[in-house]
Amino acid sequence: MSNKSYFEGYSYDGLLDNPYTDKAYYCYLVWDSERQKYYSGSRGVYGRSDHDLFSGYYSSSTVTDFVLRLIQNPEKFDYFVEYFSDRVEAFKAEAKFHKLHSVASSKIFYNSQNCGDNQNCGAGSTLCVDENGNIFRVSSEEYKTGKYVHCCKGRMLVHLKNVPNVIISIFKKDFDQEIHVTQFKNHVLCYDKLLNRTTKIPKEVFENEYHQRYTGITKGLVMALRLSTKDVIQVTKAVFDADDDLVGVTYGKFPVINLLTDEKEHIHRDQYDEKIYRHPNKNITVQFSLVEKKNVTIEKNVYERNKHQYANQTTKEFILHDGWLFRSLYDFRGYARKYLNLIIRSQMTHARKKCPWLVTITKEEYIKGDERYEIYKEN
């Protein structure tokens, strides 16, 4: 066992000397001095009295740049080896080591496959794809150089409408609204106070139980991009304002609606293609819905077809007469001219003088009230 500081506290509880002369069963820990990371593994080799690490064998790692550097620059790495009586014992020792040191989820280990009792999530490495469709891993540091394409680029997770609880991965260009639903459409990422964890739940559940069980996870926090490292982090507003190296996570991007998925995305300006995206406010209007009793964002063509069901956001009161609710003085003036033979100017003060019997209701009273009114629609 090495006494070097970076190996301190690590051991497979094996033997320092090989008990055999014609075979070797061993566990090994490699230290990458350049990237400050480890790789742990086990192996059995026959026909020799010593291990074959760095002499024909360069780990079982799937992180391609790590293995290549092992071969080309072995002087940048250090390692220790411990021996066992057979391959099974070596494998058990490896599994115990991985569980003890949480290798499967630790970012200081290159390991990216089955780590004994734990299935590694790929911490410390990134799954990429080449131009021929071959999938491989590179270290997270190597991926940040920008030379590689993430294996999920251009893909998305979706539900099948006719097969409940089934999630599949498809290319974004293959998204079909008749068949697919985006994985978390109408969901909210929030904090569950009962289970003490973050979770994604349907938006209607969040709104119904917001005060009792759930709360927003980003309240008082900002998602930020650190320019020097390109890392996305979550910080308080005070920290964000005080650090010039932090910018908004959508820095350099602008919001669009993906025409295929109808979902909001943020893209760089040079990525904009009017065949794929549209501006989120194009052909969109915000109005007060007399039916839903709240401000809503709708397409302009929908608004034009059902204009009588919406009022301007700034409207403060509505007119009530003969069982009708008038969304504006303009509508009531048309009604008065046609059915009451009255000419009313475009000021509410004149309408009150002309029609002292006029009854109005404030928007706030309308929203809070339970009474339903027939909304006037000009013929």
C-alpha positions as CSV (number, residue, x, y, z in Angstrom):
1,M,0.0,0.0,0.0
2,S,1.4,3.4,-1.0
3,N,1.9,6.0,1.7
4,K,1.3,8.9,-0.7
5,S,-1.2,11.4,0.6
6,Y,-3.6,11.0,-2.3
7,F,-3.9,7.3,-1.5
8,E,-4.4,7.9,2.2
9,G,-7.6,6.3,3.5
10,Y,-8.0,4.0,0.5
11,S,-7.5,0.2,0.6
12,Y,-9.1,-2.9,-0.7
13,D,-7.9,-4.9,2.4
14,G,-5.9,-7.1,0.2
15,L,-2.3,-8.4,0.2
16,L,0.7,-6.4,-0.9
17,D,2.5,-9.4,-2.3
18,N,1.0,-11.9,-4.9
19,P,0.7,-15.4,-3.3
20,Y,1.0,-17.0,-6.8
21,T,3.8,-17.2,-9.4
22,D,1.7,-18.1,-12.4
23,K,-1.4,-15.8,-12.0
24,A,-2.5,-12.6,-10.3
25,Y,-5.9,-11.5,-9.0
26,Y,-5.8,-7.9,-7.9
27,C,-7.6,-4.7,-7.3
28,Y,-6.0,-1.4,-8.3
29,L,-6.5,2.4,-7.7
30,V,-5.1,4.8,-10.3
31,W,-4.5,8.5,-9.5
32,D,-4.6,11.1,-12.3
33,S,-2.4,13.9,-11.1
34,E,-3.4,16.2,-14.0
35,R,-7.2,15.9,-13.5
36,Q,-7.1,15.1,-9.8
37,K,-9.2,12.0,-10.2
38,Y,-9.2,8.3,-9.4
39,Y,-10.1,5.1,-11.3
40,S,-10.8,1.9,-9.3
41,G,-10.9,-1.6,-10.8
42,S,-10.2,-5.3,-10.4
43,R,-8.6,-7.9,-12.7
44,G,-7.4,-11.4,-13.1
45,V,-4.4,-12.3,-15.3
46,Y,-2.7,-15.6,-16.0
47,G,0.8,-16.8,-17.0
48,R,2.7,-14.2,-14.9
49,S,3.7,-13.6,-11.3
50,D,2.8,-9.9,-11.1
51,H,-0.1,-7.6,-12.2
52,D,-0.1,-6.2,-15.8
53,L,-1.4,-2.7,-15.0
54,F,0.5,-0.2,-17.3
55,S,2.2,-3.0,-19.1
56,G,-0.4,-4.0,-21.7
57,Y,-3.4,-3.3,-19.6
58,Y,-4.7,0.2,-19.1
59,S,-7.9,-0.2,-17.0
60,S,-11.4,-1.2,-18.1
61,S,-12.6,2.4,-18.1
62,T,-15.0,3.5,-20.9
63,V,-13.8,7.1,-20.6
64,T,-11.8,7.2,-23.8
65,D,-9.6,10.3,-23.2
66,F,-8.6,8.9,-19.8
67,V,-7.4,5.6,-21.3
68,L,-5.6,7.3,-24.1
69,R,-3.7,9.5,-21.7
70,L,-2.8,6.4,-19.6
71,I,-1.2,4.9,-22.7
72,Q,0.5,8.1,-24.0
73,N,1.6,9.7,-20.7
74,P,1.9,7.1,-17.9
75,E,4.2,9.3,-16.0
76,K,1.3,11.6,-15.1
77,F,-0.4,8.7,-13.2
78,D,0.3,6.8,-10.0
79,Y,-1.3,3.6,-8.7
80,F,-1.3,0.9,-6.0
81,V,-2.2,-2.7,-6.3
82,E,-3.5,-5.2,-3.7
83,Y,-3.7,-9.0,-4.4
84,F,-6.3,-11.7,-3.6
85,S,-6.6,-15.5,-3.5
86,D,-9.0,-15.7,-6.4
87,R,-11.0,-13.5,-8.9
88,V,-14.3,-13.7,-6.9
89,E,-12.5,-12.3,-3.7
90,A,-11.0,-9.5,-5.8
91,F,-14.4,-8.7,-7.3
92,K,-16.0,-8.6,-3.8
93,A,-13.3,-6.4,-2.5
94,E,-13.8,-4.0,-5.4
95,A,-17.6,-3.9,-4.7
96,K,-17.0,-3.2,-1.0
97,F,-14.6,-0.4,-1.9
98,H,-17.0,1.2,-4.3
99,K,-19.8,1.1,-1.8
100,L,-17.7,2.4,1.0
101,H,-16.4,5.4,-1.0
102,S,-19.6,6.0,-3.0
103,V,-17.6,5.5,-6.3
104,A,-20.8,5.3,-8.3
105,S,-21.8,8.9,-7.5
106,S,-18.5,10.5,-6.8
107,K,-17.2,13.1,-9.2
108,I,-13.6,12.4,-8.2
109,F,-13.8,8.9,-9.8
110,Y,-13.7,8.2,-13.5
111,N,-15.7,5.0,-13.1
112,S,-18.8,4.9,-15.2
113,Q,-20.1,1.3,-15.3
114,N,-21.4,-1.2,-12.7
115,C,-19.5,-0.4,-9.5
116,G,-20.2,-3.4,-7.3
117,D,-23.3,-2.8,-5.3
118,N,-24.0,0.5,-6.9
119,Q,-24.9,1.3,-10.5
120,N,-22.7,4.3,-11.5
121,C,-24.6,7.3,-12.8
122,G,-21.7,8.5,-14.9
123,A,-20.5,11.0,-12.4
124,G,-17.2,12.5,-13.6
125,S,-17.8,11.6,-17.2
126,T,-20.1,12.4,-20.1
127,L,-21.8,10.1,-22.7
128,C,-21.1,11.4,-26.2
129,V,-21.8,10.4,-29.8
130,D,-19.7,10.6,-32.9
131,E,-20.7,11.4,-36.5
132,N,-21.2,7.6,-37.1
133,G,-23.6,7.2,-34.2
134,N,-21.0,5.5,-31.9
135,I,-21.6,6.2,-28.2
136,F,-18.6,6.6,-25.9
137,R,-17.6,8.4,-22.7
138,V,-15.1,11.2,-22.1
139,S,-14.2,12.9,-18.8
140,S,-16.2,15.9,-17.8
141,E,-13.1,18.1,-18.2
142,E,-12.5,16.9,-21.7
143,Y,-16.2,17.4,-22.6
144,K,-16.0,21.0,-21.6
145,T,-13.4,21.6,-24.4
146,G,-16.3,21.7,-26.8
147,K,-14.9,19.0,-29.1
148,Y,-17.7,16.5,-28.4
149,V,-21.4,16.1,-29.0
150,H,-23.6,15.0,-26.1
151,C,-25.5,11.7,-26.9
152,C,-28.8,13.4,-26.1
153,K,-28.4,16.4,-28.3
154,G,-31.4,16.8,-30.6
155,R,-33.4,14.2,-28.6
156,M,-36.2,14.5,-26.0
157,L,-38.1,12.3,-23.6
158,V,-41.8,12.0,-24.3
159,H,-44.9,10.1,-23.1
160,L,-47.0,8.2,-25.6
161,K,-50.6,9.5,-25.6
162,N,-52.2,6.1,-26.1
163,V,-49.8,4.1,-23.8
164,P,-50.0,5.5,-20.2
165,N,-46.8,5.6,-18.1
166,V,-44.5,4.8,-21.0
167,I,-41.6,7.2,-21.6
168,I,-39.4,7.0,-24.7
169,S,-36.5,9.0,-26.3
170,I,-37.0,10.5,-29.7
171,F,-35.4,13.0,-32.0
172,K,-37.0,16.4,-31.6
173,K,-37.8,16.5,-35.3
174,D,-39.9,13.4,-34.9
175,F,-42.1,14.9,-32.2
176,D,-45.8,14.5,-33.2
177,Q,-48.4,16.3,-31.0
178,E,-51.0,13.7,-32.1
179,I,-48.8,10.9,-30.6
180,H,-46.5,12.4,-28.1
181,V,-46.7,14.5,-24.9
182,T,-43.5,16.1,-23.5
183,Q,-42.3,14.3,-20.4
184,F,-43.1,17.1,-17.9
185,K,-45.7,19.1,-19.7
186,N,-47.8,21.1,-17.2
187,H,-45.5,19.9,-14.3
188,V,-43.8,22.0,-11.6
189,L,-40.5,21.4,-9.9
190,C,-41.0,22.1,-6.2
191,Y,-40.1,21.2,-2.7
192,D,-42.3,18.6,-0.9
193,K,-42.3,19.6,2.8
194,L,-43.9,16.3,3.8
195,L,-41.3,14.0,2.2
196,N,-38.4,16.6,2.6
197,R,-37.3,16.4,-1.0
198,T,-37.6,18.1,-4.4
199,T,-40.1,16.6,-6.8
200,K,-42.0,17.3,-10.1
201,I,-45.7,17.3,-9.8
202,P,-48.7,18.3,-12.0
203,K,-49.3,22.1,-11.9
204,E,-52.9,21.7,-10.7
205,V,-51.7,19.6,-7.7
206,F,-49.1,22.3,-6.9
207,E,-51.7,25.1,-7.1
208,N,-54.3,23.2,-5.0
209,E,-51.8,22.2,-2.2
210,Y,-49.3,24.9,-2.4
211,H,-49.6,26.3,1.1
212,Q,-50.1,22.9,2.8
213,R,-47.4,20.7,1.3
214,Y,-45.4,22.2,-1.5
215,T,-43.3,25.3,-2.0
216,G,-41.3,26.7,-4.9
217,I,-37.7,25.5,-4.7
218,T,-36.2,28.7,-6.2
219,K,-37.8,31.2,-3.9
220,G,-35.2,33.9,-3.2
221,L,-32.7,32.1,-5.4
222,V,-31.2,32.7,-8.8
223,M,-30.0,30.2,-11.4
224,A,-26.8,31.7,-12.7
225,L,-24.0,30.9,-15.2
226,R,-20.4,31.3,-14.0
227,L,-18.6,32.8,-17.0
228,S,-15.1,31.5,-16.0
229,T,-16.1,27.8,-15.7
230,K,-19.4,27.7,-17.6
231,D,-21.0,26.0,-14.6
232,V,-24.7,26.6,-13.9
233,I,-25.2,27.2,-10.2
234,Q,-28.0,28.3,-7.8
235,V,-27.2,31.3,-5.6
236,T,-29.0,33.9,-3.5
237,K,-29.9,37.2,-5.2
238,A,-27.4,39.0,-3.0
239,V,-24.5,36.7,-4.1
240,F,-25.6,37.1,-7.7
241,D,-25.6,40.9,-7.6
242,A,-22.2,41.0,-5.9
243,D,-20.3,38.6,-8.2
244,D,-19.4,40.0,-11.7
245,D,-18.5,36.5,-12.9
246,L,-22.2,35.5,-12.6
247,V,-24.7,36.2,-15.3
248,G,-28.3,34.9,-15.9
249,V,-28.5,31.3,-17.0
250,T,-30.0,32.4,-20.3
251,Y,-27.2,34.9,-20.9
252,G,-26.8,35.4,-24.7
253,K,-30.0,33.6,-25.4
254,F,-33.6,34.6,-26.0
255,P,-36.9,32.8,-25.5
256,V,-38.7,31.1,-28.4
257,I,-41.6,28.6,-28.9
258,N,-40.6,25.3,-30.6
259,L,-43.2,24.8,-33.3
260,L,-42.9,21.0,-33.1
261,T,-43.4,20.6,-29.3
262,D,-45.2,23.9,-28.5
263,E,-42.7,24.2,-25.6
264,K,-40.7,27.3,-24.6
265,E,-37.0,27.1,-25.1
266,H,-34.0,29.5,-24.9
267,I,-31.6,29.6,-27.9
268,H,-28.8,31.7,-29.3
269,R,-29.8,34.1,-32.0
270,D,-27.8,32.3,-34.7
271,Q,-29.9,29.2,-34.0
272,Y,-33.2,30.9,-34.8
273,D,-35.0,29.3,-37.7
274,E,-38.6,30.5,-38.4
275,K,-39.5,27.0,-39.7
276,I,-38.7,25.6,-36.3
277,Y,-39.3,28.5,-33.8
278,R,-41.5,31.5,-33.4
279,H,-41.2,34.4,-31.0
280,P,-43.3,33.7,-27.9
281,N,-45.2,37.0,-28.3
282,K,-45.9,36.6,-32.0
283,N,-49.6,36.5,-32.7
284,I,-50.2,36.4,-28.9
285,T,-52.2,38.8,-26.7
286,V,-52.9,39.1,-23.0
287,Q,-56.5,39.8,-22.0
288,F,-58.8,39.5,-19.0
289,S,-61.0,36.4,-19.5
290,L,-64.5,37.0,-18.3
291,V,-65.1,33.3,-18.2
292,E,-61.9,32.3,-16.2
293,K,-61.9,35.6,-14.2
294,K,-58.2,36.1,-14.7
295,N,-55.6,37.4,-17.2
296,V,-54.8,34.9,-19.9
297,T,-52.3,34.6,-22.7
298,I,-54.0,33.5,-25.9
299,E,-53.5,33.5,-29.7
300,K,-54.8,36.6,-31.4
301,N,-57.0,34.6,-33.8
302,V,-58.7,32.9,-30.8
303,Y,-59.2,36.3,-29.2
304,E,-60.7,37.7,-32.4
305,R,-63.2,34.8,-32.7
306,N,-64.4,35.2,-29.1
307,K,-63.7,38.8,-28.4
308,H,-66.9,39.3,-26.3
309,Q,-65.4,36.9,-23.7
310,Y,-62.4,39.1,-22.9
311,A,-61.8,42.6,-21.5
312,N,-58.8,44.8,-21.6
313,Q,-56.3,44.1,-18.7
314,T,-56.7,47.7,-17.5
315,T,-60.5,47.6,-17.3
316,K,-61.6,48.5,-13.7
317,E,-65.3,48.0,-13.9
318,F,-68.1,46.4,-16.0
319,I,-71.6,47.6,-16.7
320,L,-74.7,45.5,-15.7
321,H,-78.1,46.1,-17.5
322,D,-81.1,43.9,-18.2
323,G,-79.3,40.7,-17.2
324,W,-76.3,41.5,-19.4
325,L,-72.7,42.1,-18.4
326,F,-71.0,44.6,-20.8
327,R,-67.2,44.3,-20.9
328,S,-66.7,47.9,-22.0
329,L,-68.5,51.2,-22.3
330,Y,-68.0,50.8,-26.1
331,D,-70.2,47.7,-26.1
332,F,-72.9,49.4,-23.9
333,R,-73.0,52.5,-26.2
334,G,-73.8,50.2,-29.2
335,Y,-76.5,48.5,-27.2
336,A,-78.0,51.8,-26.0
337,R,-78.1,53.2,-29.5
338,K,-79.7,50.1,-30.9
339,Y,-82.2,49.1,-28.2
340,L,-82.6,52.2,-26.0
341,N,-82.4,54.9,-28.7
342,L,-79.8,56.7,-26.6
343,I,-76.6,58.4,-27.9
344,I,-73.9,58.2,-25.2
345,R,-70.5,59.8,-25.5
346,S,-67.3,57.8,-24.9
347,Q,-66.9,59.0,-21.3
348,M,-68.3,57.1,-18.3
349,T,-69.3,60.4,-16.6
350,H,-71.6,61.2,-19.5
351,A,-73.0,57.7,-19.5
352,R,-73.9,58.1,-15.8
353,K,-75.7,61.4,-16.4
354,K,-77.5,60.0,-19.4
355,C,-78.5,56.8,-17.6
356,P,-78.7,57.5,-13.8
357,W,-80.1,54.0,-13.4
358,L,-76.8,52.5,-14.7
359,V,-75.3,49.8,-12.5
360,T,-71.6,48.9,-12.5
361,I,-69.5,46.2,-10.8
362,T,-65.7,46.5,-10.2
363,K,-63.4,43.9,-11.6
364,E,-62.4,42.8,-8.1
365,E,-66.1,42.3,-7.1
366,Y,-66.6,40.3,-10.3
367,I,-63.6,38.1,-9.7
368,K,-64.6,37.4,-6.1
369,G,-68.4,37.0,-6.7
370,D,-70.2,33.7,-7.3
371,E,-73.0,35.2,-9.5
372,R,-72.9,34.3,-13.2
373,Y,-73.8,36.9,-15.8
374,E,-74.7,36.6,-19.4
375,I,-71.9,38.3,-21.4
376,Y,-73.2,40.7,-24.0
377,K,-72.3,39.9,-27.6
378,E,-73.1,42.3,-30.3
379,N,-74.9,40.7,-33.2
